[in-house]
Amino acid sequence: MGRARPRRWPFGAAQGSHERLLGQLDELRRLPQGGGPDGDFRERLRTRLISADAAAAAIAVPEAQAPPGRARHARRTRRVRLSWPSQLATLGLAAGMMMSAFFTYQSVPGDTLYPLKRAAEHTLVRLSTDDRERAEREMVSAKERAAEVAVLLGGSGDGPLVSATLSDMAESTKSAIKRMERVEPRSPKVNSFAQDQRDMVEPMLEQLNGPEQDQASTYLHYIEGLAVPR
């Protein structure tokens, strides 16, 4: 018969304890028949058995059965490690939103983002709490339309876009003045607004032709009575 293969123990740390246990069993086998181990031997055997079982049990404790404190620490460590990609994604999203808002605010009629800009302006006007606030926001919109006309004239000067923007400017101006006169007649804000618009629109007359020039002239005539001469 071939030599018996050595037994492989599942846990290396407990192998020494089991080898000692086998040694004790071999010692028992060599005792005379009918005899028995003395009290000291039984006590040593009991102590070593308990120690071997405790060592094997300590090694065999799975991660899922780790003490609550250690398990919480492990989960918290994993969460911290996984949170870095989330933080990077959040920063990237915030940067993208800021860039999108910047380009939206800089857009002019004809740009892809311009409808989004106008929608945001209309939303702010509708969310106004009273007529005074709504009038002030409509004045801001009218000033923005005047600035857009100046940009269009400095570029391609597309007639339909210029005409539509002048119409929107006049509509916002009339609505703002009507509301402001209702809450604060002869408000100094109206005077300041009219002077700023006159200074912005009047130089455009030389660049405008035909119907667009007529629109600008009509607008200037409307705000002329609102502005007190400086």
C-alpha positions in Angstrom: 0.0 0.0 0.0 1.2 3.5 -0.7 2.0 6.0 1.9 -1.0 7.8 3.2 -1.3 11.4 2.0 -0.9 14.0 4.7 -4.1 15.6 5.9 -4.6 19.2 4.7 -6.1 21.5 7.3 -8.4 24.3 6.1 -6.9 26.9 8.3 -3.1 27.2 8.5 -3.2 29.0 11.9 -5.1 26.1 13.5 -2.9 23.3 12.0 -0.4 23.3 14.8 -3.1 22.9 17.4 -4.5 19.9 15.6 -1.1 18.3 15.2 -0.6 18.6 19.0 -4.0 17.0 19.4 -3.0 14.1 17.2 0.1 13.7 19.3 -2.0 13.4 22.5 -4.3 10.8 20.8 -1.2 8.8 19.8 0.0 8.9 23.4 -3.4 7.5 24.5 -3.1 4.7 21.9 0.2 3.7 23.4 -1.3 3.3 26.9 -1.8 -0.3 28.2 -5.2 -1.7 27.5 -7.5 -1.5 30.4 -5.7 1.6 31.7 -6.6 5.2 31.3 -5.0 8.6 31.3 -4.4 10.3 34.6 -6.1 13.5 35.7 -3.3 15.8 34.6 -3.4 14.4 31.1 -7.1 14.8 30.8 -6.9 18.4 32.0 -4.1 19.2 29.5 -6.1 17.6 26.7 -9.3 19.6 27.7 -7.4 22.9 27.7 -5.8 22.3 24.4 -9.1 21.2 22.8 -10.8 24.4 24.0 -7.9 26.5 22.7 -7.9 24.8 19.3 -11.7 25.3 18.9 -11.5 29.0 19.9 -8.6 29.6 17.4 -10.5 27.9 14.5 -13.7 29.8 15.4 -11.9 33.1 15.4 -10.4 32.5 12.0 -13.7 31.2 10.5 -15.8 34.3 11.4 -17.0 35.7 8.0 -16.9 39.3 7.2 -20.6 39.6 7.3 -20.6 38.5 11.0 -17.9 41.1 12.0 -18.7 43.2 15.1 -21.2 46.0 14.4 -18.6 48.8 15.0 -16.1 47.2 12.6 -18.9 46.6 10.0 -20.1 50.2 10.2 -16.5 51.4 9.8 -16.0 49.2 6.7 -19.3 50.4 5.1 -18.4 54.0 5.9 -15.0 53.6 4.3 -16.5 52.1 1.2 -19.0 55.0 1.0 -16.3 57.5 1.2 -14.3 55.8 -1.6 -17.4 55.6 -3.8 -18.4 59.2 -3.1 -15.4 60.6 -5.1 -17.0 59.8 -8.5 -20.3 61.3 -7.4 -18.6 64.5 -6.2 -16.7 64.8 -9.5 -20.0 64.3 -11.4 -21.7 66.9 -9.3 -18.9 69.4 -9.9 -19.0 68.7 -13.7 -22.7 69.2 -13.8 -22.6 72.5 -11.9 -19.8 73.8 -14.2 -21.9 72.7 -17.2 -24.9 74.5 -15.9 -22.9 77.7 -15.2 -21.5 77.7 -18.7 -24.9 77.0 -20.2 -26.4 79.9 -18.2 -23.6 82.2 -19.3 -24.0 81.4 -23.0 -27.8 81.6 -22.7 -27.6 85.1 -21.2 -25.2 86.2 -24.0 -27.4 84.9 -26.8 -29.2 87.2 -29.2 -32.2 86.7 -31.6 -31.3 83.9 -34.0 -29.1 81.9 -31.6 -30.0 78.4 -30.5 -30.2 79.3 -26.8 -32.2 82.6 -27.3 -35.7 81.0 -26.8 -34.4 79.7 -23.4 -33.3 83.2 -22.5 -36.7 84.7 -23.3 -38.5 81.9 -21.4 -36.4 82.6 -18.3 -37.2 86.3 -18.6 -41.0 85.6 -18.9 -40.8 83.3 -15.9 -39.2 86.0 -13.8 -41.9 88.5 -14.8 -44.7 86.1 -14.0 -43.2 85.3 -10.6 -43.2 88.9 -9.6 -45.0 89.5 -6.3 -46.5 92.9 -7.2 -46.8 95.5 -10.0 -43.8 97.4 -8.9 -41.5 94.4 -9.1 -43.0 93.3 -12.4 -42.6 96.8 -13.9 -38.9 96.9 -12.9 -38.3 93.5 -14.5 -40.1 94.5 -17.7 -37.8 97.6 -17.8 -34.8 95.3 -17.6 -36.3 93.2 -20.5 -36.7 96.4 -22.6 -33.1 97.4 -22.0 -32.0 93.9 -23.0 -33.9 94.1 -26.3 -32.3 97.5 -27.1 -28.8 95.9 -26.5 -29.8 93.0 -28.7 -30.8 95.3 -31.5 -27.4 97.0 -31.2 -25.6 93.6 -31.5 -27.7 92.6 -34.5 -26.9 95.9 -36.3 -23.2 95.3 -35.6 -23.4 91.9 -37.3 -25.5 90.7 -40.2 -28.3 93.2 -39.4 -31.1 90.7 -40.3 -34.2 92.9 -41.0 -36.9 90.5 -39.6 -34.9 89.8 -36.4 -34.3 93.5 -35.8 -38.0 94.4 -36.4 -39.2 91.6 -34.1 -36.8 92.7 -31.4 -37.8 96.4 -31.7 -41.5 95.3 -31.3 -40.7 93.3 -28.2 -38.8 96.3 -26.7 -41.7 98.6 -27.3 -44.2 96.1 -25.8 -42.1 95.6 -22.6 -41.6 99.4 -22.3 -45.4 100.2 -22.5 -46.3 97.4 -20.1 -43.6 98.6 -17.6 -44.6 102.2 -17.7 -48.3 101.4 -17.3 -47.7 99.3 -14.2 -45.2 101.8 -12.7 -47.6 104.7 -13.1 -50.3 102.7 -11.3 -48.2 102.1 -8.2 -45.9 105.1 -8.3 -46.9 108.1 -10.5 -44.0 110.1 -11.9 -41.5 107.7 -10.5 -37.8 108.7 -10.9 -37.1 105.1 -12.1 -39.3 105.8 -15.2 -37.3 109.0 -15.9 -33.9 107.2 -15.6 -35.2 104.3 -17.7 -36.4 106.6 -20.5 -33.1 108.5 -20.6 -31.1 105.2 -20.8 -33.3 103.9 -23.6 -33.1 107.1 -25.6 -29.3 107.1 -25.3 -29.3 103.5 -26.5 -31.8 103.7 -29.4 -31.2 107.2 -30.8 -27.7 106.3 -32.3 -29.3 103.3 -34.1 -31.4 105.5 -36.4 -28.5 105.9 -38.9 -28.1 102.2 -39.2 -31.8 101.4 -39.6 -33.7 101.5 -42.9 -37.3 101.5 -43.9 -39.8 99.9 -41.4 -37.2 99.3 -38.7 -36.2 103.0 -38.7 -39.9 103.9 -38.4 -40.3 101.6 -35.4 -37.3 103.1 -33.7 -38.5 106.7 -34.3 -42.0 105.8 -32.9 -40.4 104.4 -29.8 -38.2 107.4 -29.3 -41.3 109.6 -29.6 -43.1 107.6 -27.0 -40.4 107.8 -24.4 -39.6 111.4 -25.1 -42.3 112.6 -22.8 -41.2 110.3 -20.0 -37.6 111.5 -19.7 -36.9 114.8 -18.0 -34.1 116.7 -19.8 -30.7 116.4 -18.1 
